[in-house]
Amino acid sequence: MNFTDLGISDALVHALEKEGITQPMPIQIEALPALIDGKDAYVSAETGTGKTLAYLLPIFGKIDPALPNAQAIILAPTHELASQIHQQALRLAQNSGLPIKSLLLIGGANTKRQLEKLKKKPQLVVGSTGRVLELIRMKKLKVPAIRTVVVDEADRMLFGDSLGAVCELLEALPQKPQLVFASATEQTVSSAEARKLAPEMVHLSTGANQINADIQHIYFVVEERNKADLLRKLVRAIDPERALVFVHRNKDAELVKSKMEHYRIPVADLHGTHGKLARKKAIDDIRKGAVNVLIASDVAARGLDIKGVTHIFNYDAPSSSKDYLHRAGRTGRAGEQGYAISLITPQETRLAQRYESELGIEMVEATIREGQIFAAE
């Protein structure tokens, strides 16, 4: 089955071919017919399997380029994810030749500049719920023509204040839109909230809550005070082509970055207290190869799409298997081999057992001696 069989227009098929995409992924085969048909849906699939295109292609198919009004809104929990979705939309528009304009609306960016860009009448809006809702309240973002709303990373968005903002945004729309929820993991609470918003939604799933079989899972038992030295040794021994190092807190990202630079290992760091330009530079540096290690707080674990990540390091091991899944999903994409390496204190060894039992993976304990990595005896 190809994209044409699934109801995608020739212009969009051509756009995909320009990106080297010729065969639909399983979640796209599952989701495209239902979304093209206008059904509300919860789209679940493991990270890196094409969920963004699964909802973007139907949106592009329904947008009327001649109508100078916003016709679809895509909401994301982080600026990085919103930016990635926006960039994918720009590529689809450019490569297809369709005169569809996408606008990125995120907090932390210059509101006046965003207001100027709204005057160009984008048909697609991608952004953070807070900023999009703010502009709707100001009556600067006109919403009478909105036909589709996508909530990406729904398992994170349908909680607490974020859920309240999503509900307020939907209530501001004069007509009920098609609702699409997307996520790599499924939670009972978020699924229930989605069902309240879209009682007749269909569930479209291929492998959510699963980790790619091409990822090898390794852990080292290490005292907290020795983690930075172990990370240095591992980076030196492995020399990863492109690696992400995950820490729990913003200040830890800065601390680990400082220690790696002390060892003359070029790294970038990405966390919530960085401004928009600093965060963009960090991602650009890792994507362009200016550095091959990016240290990221948990804010970057969701939806971060950096091609060619060969290794992820859990400097701080996540307490939940769901968070481990999101982090590990940054590597081992598109059939490539990936490695998820965790630094676990002696008190945290139960976490490795939890990952194994809840995710159905094998965690291999290892040691490093004289620059060589061995399976632990």
C-alpha positions in Angstrom: 0.0 0.0 0.0 1.3 3.4 -0.9 0.4 7.0 0.0 -1.9 7.4 -3.1 -3.8 4.3 -2.1 -4.3 5.9 1.3 -5.9 9.0 -0.2 -3.0 11.4 -0.3 -2.9 13.9 -3.2 -0.3 13.7 -5.9 1.2 17.1 -4.8 1.8 15.8 -1.3 3.1 12.4 -2.5 5.6 14.4 -4.6 6.5 16.4 -1.5 7.2 13.2 0.5 9.3 11.8 -2.3 11.5 14.9 -2.2 12.3 13.9 1.5 13.0 10.3 0.5 9.7 9.1 1.9 8.1 6.6 -0.5 6.3 4.1 1.7 3.9 4.8 4.6 4.8 3.7 8.1 2.4 1.4 9.9 0.8 4.2 12.0 0.2 6.2 8.8 -1.5 3.2 7.2 -3.6 2.9 10.3 -4.4 6.6 10.8 -4.6 8.3 7.4 -8.0 6.9 6.2 -9.7 7.7 9.5 -8.3 11.2 9.8 -9.0 12.0 6.1 -12.5 10.8 6.8 -12.7 13.5 9.6 -13.0 11.2 12.6 -11.8 12.2 16.0 -8.9 10.0 17.0 -6.2 9.1 19.5 -3.1 8.2 17.5 -0.6 6.1 19.5 2.7 4.7 18.2 6.3 4.4 19.4 8.5 7.4 19.0 10.1 8.0 15.6 7.4 6.2 13.6 5.8 9.0 11.6 2.9 10.3 13.8 3.5 13.9 12.8 3.0 13.2 9.1 0.0 10.9 10.1 -1.9 14.0 11.2 -0.2 16.7 9.0 -1.0 15.0 5.7 -4.8 15.0 6.3 -4.7 18.6 7.5 -2.9 19.7 4.3 -5.5 17.7 2.3 -8.3 19.6 3.9 -6.9 23.2 4.0 -8.3 25.5 1.4 -5.3 27.6 0.3 -7.6 30.3 -1.1 -9.2 30.9 2.3 -7.1 33.4 4.2 -8.0 32.1 7.6 -6.5 29.7 10.2 -8.1 26.3 9.5 -6.1 24.0 11.8 -4.3 24.3 15.1 -1.6 22.0 16.4 -0.7 22.2 20.1 2.6 20.9 21.6 4.0 20.9 25.1 7.5 22.2 24.3 8.9 24.9 22.0 11.2 22.4 20.4 8.4 20.0 19.4 6.3 22.9 18.2 9.2 24.1 16.1 9.8 20.7 14.6 6.2 20.3 13.6 6.2 23.8 12.1 9.4 23.0 10.1 7.8 19.8 8.8 4.7 21.8 7.7 7.0 24.3 5.9 8.7 21.5 4.0 5.4 20.0 3.0 4.2 23.3 1.7 7.4 24.1 -0.2 7.9 20.7 -1.7 4.3 20.2 -2.7 3.9 23.7 -4.2 0.8 24.2 -2.2 0.4 27.9 -1.1 -0.3 26.9 2.5 1.2 29.1 5.2 2.2 27.8 8.7 2.9 30.1 11.7 4.7 29.1 14.8 3.2 30.7 18.0 5.2 29.9 21.2 5.7 31.7 24.4 9.0 33.4 25.0 9.0 34.7 21.4 8.2 38.4 20.5 4.5 38.8 20.6 4.5 41.9 18.4 6.4 40.0 15.7 3.9 37.2 15.9 1.0 39.7 15.6 2.7 41.0 12.4 3.0 37.5 11.0 -0.7 36.8 11.8 -1.5 39.6 9.3 -0.2 37.3 6.6 -3.2 35.0 7.2 -1.7 31.6 7.9 -3.9 28.6 7.3 -2.1 26.5 9.9 -1.0 27.5 13.4 1.4 25.4 15.4 2.3 26.4 19.0 2.1 26.2 22.7 -1.4 26.3 24.2 -0.7 29.3 26.3 0.4 31.6 23.5 -2.3 30.4 21.1 -5.0 30.9 23.7 -3.6 34.4 24.6 -3.9 35.5 20.9 -7.4 34.1 20.6 -8.4 36.0 23.8 -6.9 39.2 22.2 -9.0 38.4 19.1 -5.9 38.6 17.0 -6.0 34.9 16.0 -9.4 34.5 14.3 -10.8 31.0 14.8 -14.2 30.7 13.0 -12.7 28.6 10.2 -10.8 26.1 12.5 -11.7 22.6 11.4 -9.0 20.5 13.1 -7.2 20.7 16.4 -4.3 18.4 17.2 -3.0 17.8 20.7 0.5 16.3 20.4 2.0 14.5 23.3 -1.5 14.1 24.7 -0.4 12.1 27.7 1.5 15.2 28.9 -1.0 17.8 27.7 -4.2 16.4 29.2 -3.3 17.0 32.8 -3.7 19.9 35.3 -3.3 23.5 34.0 -2.4 22.3 30.5 -5.7 20.4 30.3 -7.6 23.5 31.5 -6.0 25.6 28.8 -6.8 23.0 26.1 -10.4 22.9 27.2 -10.6 26.8 27.2 -9.2 26.9 23.7 -11.7 24.4 22.4 -14.6 26.3 24.1 -13.4 29.4 22.2 -14.1 27.8 18.9 -17.5 28.6 17.4 -17.8 25.1 15.9 -16.6 21.7 17.1 -13.4 20.7 15.2 -12.0 17.3 14.4 -9.9 16.4 17.4 -6.7 14.4 17.1 -4.7 13.3 20.1 -1.2 11.9 19.5 1.3 10.3 21.8 4.0 7.6 22.1 2.6 6.4 25.4 -0.9 5.8 26.7 -2.1 6.6 30.1 -5.5 5.8 31.6 -6.1 9.4 32.8 -5.2 11.1 29.5 -7.2 8.6 27.5 -10.2 9.3 29.7 -9.8 13.0 29.3 -9.5 12.7 25.6 -12.7 10.6 25.6 -14.5 13.3 27.4 -13.5 15.8 24.8 -14.2 13.5 21.9 -16.7 10.8 23.0 -16.8 9.1 19.5 -13.0 9.1 18.9 -11.4 6.0 17.3 -8.2 4.6 18.8 -5.5 4.1 16.2 -2.4 2.3 17.6 0.7 0.6 16.4 3.2 -0.2 19.1 2.6 2.5 21.7 4.3 1.8 25.0 6.9 -0.2 23.2 10.6 0.4 22.6 12.2 -0.2 19.2 13.8 -3.6 19.1 16.9 -2.1 17.5 17.9 -0.4 20.8 20.4 -2.1 23.1 20.0 -1.3 26.8 23.0 -1.0 29.0 23.6 0.2 32.6 26.5 1.0 34.8 26.3 1.0 38.6 28.1 4.1 39.9 28.1 6.3 42.9 26.5 9.7 42.4 29.8 11.6 42.9 31.5 9.5 40.2 28.9 10.0 37.4 30.6 12.8 35.6 33.9 11.0 35.5 32.2 7.8 34.2 30.3 9.8 31.6 33.6 11.3 30.4 35.2 7.8 30.1 32.2 6.4 28.2 32.1 9.3 25.8 35.8 8.9 25.2 35.6 5.1 24.8 32.5 5.1 22.6 33.1 8.3 20.6 29.4 8.5 19.7 28.4 10.0 16.3 25.6 11.9 18.0 24.5 11.5 21.7 21.9 12.9 24.1 22.6 13.0 27.8 19.5 13.3 29.9 19.4 14.8 33.4 16.5 15.6 35.7 17.0 19.3 36.5 18.0 22.4 34.6 20.9 23.2 36.9 22.2 19.6 36.5 22.4 20.2 32.7 24.7 23.2 33.3 26.8 21.4 35.8 27.4 18.4 33.6 28.2 20.6 30.7 30.7 22.5 32.8 32.4 19.2 33.8 32.5 17.8 30.3 34.1 21.1 29.0 36.6 20.8 31.8 37.6 17.5 30.2 37.7 19.2 26.8 34.7 17.4 25.5 32.7 19.8 23.3 29.0 19.7 24.4 25.9 21.8 24.2 23.1 22.0 26.8 19.4 22.4 26.5 17.0 23.1 29.3 14.0 25.2 30.4 15.8 28.3 31.8 17.6 28.9 28.5 16.0 31.5 26.2 14.6 30.7 22.8 17.8 31.6 20.9 20.1 29.6 23.3 17.9 26.6 23.0 17.8 26.9 19.2 21.6 27.2 19.0 22.0 24.1 21.2 19.8 22.0 18.8 21.4 23.5 15.7 24.9 22.7 17.1 24.1 19.0 17.6 22.2 18.7 14.3 25.0 20.3 12.3 27.7 18.3 14.1 29.4 21.3 15.8 29.2 19.2 18.9 28.3 15.5 19.2 26.9 15.5 22.7 23.8 17.4 23.8 23.0 17.5 27.5 19.3 17.9 28.0 16.9 18.2 30.9 13.6 16.3 30.8 12.0 19.2 29.0 13.7 18.0 25.8 12.9 14.3 26.2 9.5 14.7 24.6 9.2 15.0 20.9 12.8 16.0 20.3 13.7 14.8 16.8 17.4 14.9 16.1 18.4 12.6 13.2 21.3 10.2 13.6 21.3 9.9 17.4 23.4 6.8 18.0 23.4 6.9 21.9 21.4 8.3 24.7 22.8 8.5 28.2 20.6 8.6 31.2 22.9 10.5 33.5 20.0 10.6 35.9 17.9 7.4 35.6 14.2 8.2 35.1 12.0 6.9 37.9 9.2 5.8 35.5 9.4 3.3 32.7 7.3 5.7 30.6 10.0 8.4 30.8 12.6 5.8 30.0 10.7 4.9 26.9 10.5 8.5 25.7 14.2 9.1 26.3 15.3 5.8 24.7 13.1 6.6 21.7 15.4 9.3 20.6 17.8 6.7 19.2 17.5 3.6 17.1 15.3 5.2 14.5 14.5 4.2 10.9 16.1 0.7 11.4 19.4 2.0 12.7 21.1 0.5 15.8 20.8 2.6 18.9 22.1 2.4 22.4 20.5 3.5 25.7 23.0 3.7 28.5 22.0 4.4 32.1 24.1 5.5 35.0 22.4 4.0 38.0 23.5 4.4 41.7 23.6 1.2 43.9 20.3 2.3 45.5 18.6 2.6 42.1 19.3 -0.9 40.7 15.7 -1.8 41.1 15.0 0.7 38.3 16.7 -1.5 35.8 14.5 -4.4 36.9 11.4 -2.2 36.5 12.4 -1.2 33.0 12.8 -4.8 32.1 9.5 -6.0 33.5 7.4 -3.1 32.4 8.9 -2.5 29.0 9.8 -6.1 28.1 13.5 -5.3 27.4 16.8 -6.7 28.6 19.0 -4.4 30.6 22.7 -5.5 30.4 25.0 -4.4 33.3 28.4 -3.4 32.1 31.7 -2.0 33.4 34.5 0.0 31.8 38.2 -0.8 32.3 41.1 0.9 30.5 38.8 2.4 28.0 37.1 -0.8 27.1 33.5 -1.7 28.0 32.7 -5.2 29.3 29.6 -7.0 30.4 29.6 -7.2 34.2 30.6 -10.5 35.7 
